[in-house]
Amino acid sequence: MNGHFSKLLLITWAILAFSCKPNLILTEVKTNNLTVAENSSLLDSQIVFQYLPFKNILEKDMKRVISFSEKEMVKGRPESGLTNLLADLVLEEGQKEAVRLNLQIEPVVSFFNYGGIRTWLPKGEITVGKIFELMPFENEMVFIQLTGTQLQQFYDIVASKGGDSVGGVRFVISNGKAKNIMIEGEMLDSASIYWMVTNDYSASGGDDLAVFTQRLKLITSGKKIRDIIISNFEGRKIRGVNLTETLDGRITNE
């Protein structure tokens, strides 16, 4: 009797102990969750408090007007006011940077990849925030040295896509190929060497540009394309020069 009772008591205790254990764990987890939530709220508040001054400064800078456009500019093929503007800007700033860094090179052509242009420029005021929308990537300006043959291959790729954002060059698209390629007023020479200004994404072969990975040389500038655009636009504003659309027939269809 006593033995039977002892076994029954042991089994009952085991069942109660086992059934109570999850309850204790559940209660503890619930308590910890509440504590963590309270600490997280406090931590979040501290972060927001410390970040708020920078947030206000950032928002103010994003609304800062850095230029004025005389008309709305959107990207298009074979050329457009926006693609021409950006390609010419990168070439101009690249030439200045090459001199500033004493690189002993002379960039004569540029490429601002079409896919990297993410929005349009409106007519009227252009803000810093709009440039972040236009160029949201952290791409860096680089210089690449290419042979004339490699440039021909590159412009054939551009022609196969119907055009792109290129500077310092003129050519005709014929049957998906680039012909009558003119650089600095002279026909492209396959035996010559040329320097191009572009971005590190394209230089690494992005957007099916494997030809750029076969370049002869590459020089980095340490400058972000977006920062270069902002600085250029600010300079125009200081000089009282508005953004204008330029369609000069640099790429035409036969």
FIGU-977596 format. One line per 2 residues: for each residue x, y, z of C-alpha. Coordinates in Angstrom, 2 decimals, padded with zeros to 5 digits. Layout:
X:Y:Z; ... $
END
This chain:
000.00:000.00:000.00; 002.69:002.40:001.07 $
004.84:001.34:-001.89; 001.99:001.86:-004.28 $
001.26:005.25:-002.74; 004.92:006.26:-002.94 $
005.05:005.39:-006.63; 001.85:007.32:-007.23 $
003.24:010.33:-005.36; 006.48:010.20:-007.33 $
004.63:010.04:-010.64; 002.33:012.86:-009.56 $
005.31:015.04:-008.51; 007.07:014.36:-011.78 $
003.99:015.33:-013.76; 003.51:018.49:-011.71 $
007.18:019.41:-011.91; 007.24:018.85:-015.67 $
004.01:020.75:-016.20; 005.15:023.64:-014.01 $
008.50:024.05:-015.76; 007.08:025.40:-019.03 $
004.94:027.84:-017.06; 008.00:029.17:-015.28 $
009.91:029.50:-018.54; 007.00:031.20:-020.28 $
006.62:033.68:-017.43; 010.32:034.43:-017.45 $
010.40:034.94:-021.22; 007.45:037.28:-021.00 $
009.11:039.31:-018.28; 012.38:039.51:-020.22 $
010.58:040.61:-023.35; 008.96:043.46:-021.49 $
012.28:044.51:-020.04; 014.04:044.41:-023.39 $
011.24:046.40:-024.99; 011.55:049.10:-022.35 $
015.33:049.24:-022.75; 014.98:049.32:-026.53 $
012.59:052.25:-026.34; 015.01:054.09:-024.11 $
017.91:053.26:-026.42; 015.89:054.30:-029.49 $
015.03:057.59:-027.82; 018.69:058.23:-027.05 $
019.69:057.45:-030.64; 016.96:059.68:-032.05 $
017.97:062.48:-029.66; 021.60:062.27:-030.79 $
020.69:061.84:-034.47; 018.04:064.58:-034.62 $
020.47:067.51:-035.09; 022.17:065.68:-037.97 $
018.78:064.73:-039.42; 017.69:068.36:-039.41 $
020.94:069.44:-041.03; 020.62:066.68:-043.65 $
017.02:067.57:-044.47; 017.95:071.23:-044.76 $
020.84:070.41:-047.10; 018.64:068.16:-049.24 $
016.32:071.12:-049.84; 019.19:073.44:-050.72 $
018.89:074.86:-054.24; 022.10:074.39:-056.22 $
021.02:075.23:-059.76; 018.18:076.24:-062.06 $
017.08:074.39:-065.18; 015.51:076.30:-068.05 $
013.41:073.29:-069.02; 012.58:069.77:-067.91 $
015.21:067.25:-068.99; 014.63:063.51:-069.33 $
016.92:060.80:-070.61; 016.39:059.36:-074.06 $
018.09:057.63:-076.98; 020.03:058.04:-079.18 $
020.78:061.28:-077.31; 018.93:063.65:-075.01 $
019.50:066.87:-073.15; 019.99:065.02:-069.87 $
022.36:062.32:-071.14; 024.42:064.91:-073.01 $
024.54:067.22:-069.99; 025.84:064.51:-067.67 $
028.38:063.08:-070.12; 029.77:066.55:-070.89 $
029.85:067.42:-067.19; 031.83:064.28:-066.32 $
034.28:064.93:-069.17; 034.78:068.56:-068.13 $
035.26:067.72:-064.46; 037.45:064.74:-065.31 $
039.79:066.94:-067.33; 040.04:069.38:-064.42 $
040.68:066.58:-061.95; 043.42:065.08:-064.13 $
045.21:068.44:-064.04; 044.63:068.91:-060.31 $
046.05:065.46:-059.56; 048.91:066.02:-062.02 $
048.12:062.71:-063.73; 049.83:063.70:-066.97 $
046.88:062.40:-068.99; 044.27:064.08:-071.19 $
040.79:062.51:-071.13; 039.07:063.13:-074.48 $
035.86:061.08:-074.16; 033.42:060.22:-071.39 $
030.68:057.74:-070.55; 027.87:058.20:-068.03 $
025.94:054.95:-068.17; 022.29:055.30:-069.16 $
021.05:052.86:-066.51; 022.69:054.90:-063.76 $
020.47:057.90:-064.50; 017.51:057.19:-062.22 $
015.22:060.17:-062.73; 014.77:063.43:-064.63 $
015.61:067.04:-063.89; 012.58:069.33:-063.57 $
012.25:072.81:-064.97; 013.12:075.37:-062.32 $
015.01:074.88:-059.08; 017.32:071.89:-058.71 $
018.02:070.76:-055.14; 020.67:068.55:-053.59 $
017.95:066.00:-052.90; 017.11:065.84:-056.61 $
020.71:064.93:-057.41; 020.53:062.10:-054.87 $
017.44:060.85:-056.72; 019.19:061.27:-060.07 $
022.35:059.49:-058.94; 021.64:057.38:-055.81 $
024.74:055.22:-056.21; 028.16:055.65:-054.58 $
030.00:055.37:-057.89; 033.44:056.94:-058.16 $
034.91:058.79:-061.12; 037.76:056.87:-062.77 $
039.99:057.22:-065.81; 040.57:054.29:-068.15 $
043.00:054.01:-071.03; 041.68:052.21:-074.11 $
042.95:051.40:-077.57; 041.13:052.70:-080.62 $
039.96:049.15:-081.32; 038.48:048.86:-077.82 $
036.72:052.20:-078.24; 035.23:050.97:-081.51 $
033.95:047.88:-079.69; 032.48:050.07:-076.95 $
030.69:052.41:-079.36; 029.33:049.39:-081.22 $
027.77:048.29:-077.91; 026.30:051.78:-077.47 $
024.95:051.65:-081.02; 023.38:048.23:-080.44 $
021.41:049.77:-077.55; 020.26:052.70:-079.64 $
022.49:055.29:-077.96; 023.70:056.28:-074.51 $
025.27:059.05:-072.42; 028.59:059.76:-074.15 $
030.77:062.85:-074.41; 033.60:063.99:-076.69 $
032.46:061.83:-079.59; 030.16:061.85:-082.62 $
029.05:058.85:-084.67; 026.28:057.37:-086.77 $
024.34:054.22:-085.89; 024.13:051.96:-088.93 $
022.69:048.43:-088.68; 023.36:048.37:-084.93 $
027.00:049.42:-085.34; 028.85:052.71:-084.82 $
030.43:054.22:-087.92; 032.11:057.52:-088.82 $
033.34:057.85:-085.22; 034.85:061.29:-084.67 $
036.90:062.23:-081.59; 038.23:065.78:-081.29 $
037.32:066.36:-084.92; 039.29:063.38:-086.20 $
038.30:059.88:-087.23; 038.83:057.20:-084.60 $
042.24:055.58:-085.10; 042.37:051.92:-084.11 $
046.12:052.21:-083.52; 045.85:055.20:-081.16 $
045.44:055.28:-077.38; 042.62:057.24:-075.70 $
041.72:058.20:-072.13; 038.08:058.03:-071.03 $
036.34:059.40:-067.93; 033.64:057.12:-066.55 $
032.57:055.49:-063.28; 034.00:052.52:-061.41 $
030.88:050.41:-062.01; 031.20:050.66:-065.79 $
034.98:050.28:-065.64; 034.52:046.97:-063.81 $
032.43:045.62:-066.70; 028.95:046.50:-065.46 $
026.08:046.55:-067.98; 027.82:044.08:-070.30 $
030.89:046.27:-070.78; 033.51:043.53:-070.55 $
035.59:045.52:-073.04; 036.39:047.99:-070.24 $
037.95:045.22:-068.15; 040.50:044.75:-070.96 $
041.64:048.37:-070.59; 045.32:049.25:-070.63 $
045.27:051.32:-067.44; 042.91:052.54:-064.74 $
043.33:055.54:-062.43; 040.93:056.31:-059.59 $
040.04:059.84:-058.53; 038.66:059.24:-055.05 $
035.66:061.41:-055.92; 032.02:060.36:-056.06 $
030.17:061.12:-059.29; 027.25:062.56:-057.31 $
029.51:064.96:-055.41; 031.04:066.08:-058.70 $
027.60:066.83:-060.15; 026.57:068.82:-057.07 $
029.80:070.82:-057.10; 029.46:071.55:-060.82 $
025.86:072.71:-060.47; 026.79:074.93:-057.52 $
029.54:076.50:-059.60; 027.08:077.27:-062.39 $
024.71:078.90:-059.92; 027.49:081.12:-058.57 $
028.34:082.17:-062.13; 024.67:082.74:-062.92 $
024.64:080.00:-065.57; 021.43:077.97:-065.82 $
021.20:074.36:-066.95; 020.28:074.17:-070.63 $
019.40:071.29:-072.92; 021.93:070.57:-075.65 $
021.04:068.34:-078.59; 024.00:068.49:-080.95 $
023.58:065.35:-083.04; 026.49:063.53:-081.42 $
024.65:060.25:-082.07; 022.38:059.94:-085.08 $
020.63:057.09:-086.84; 021.45:056.47:-090.47 $
END
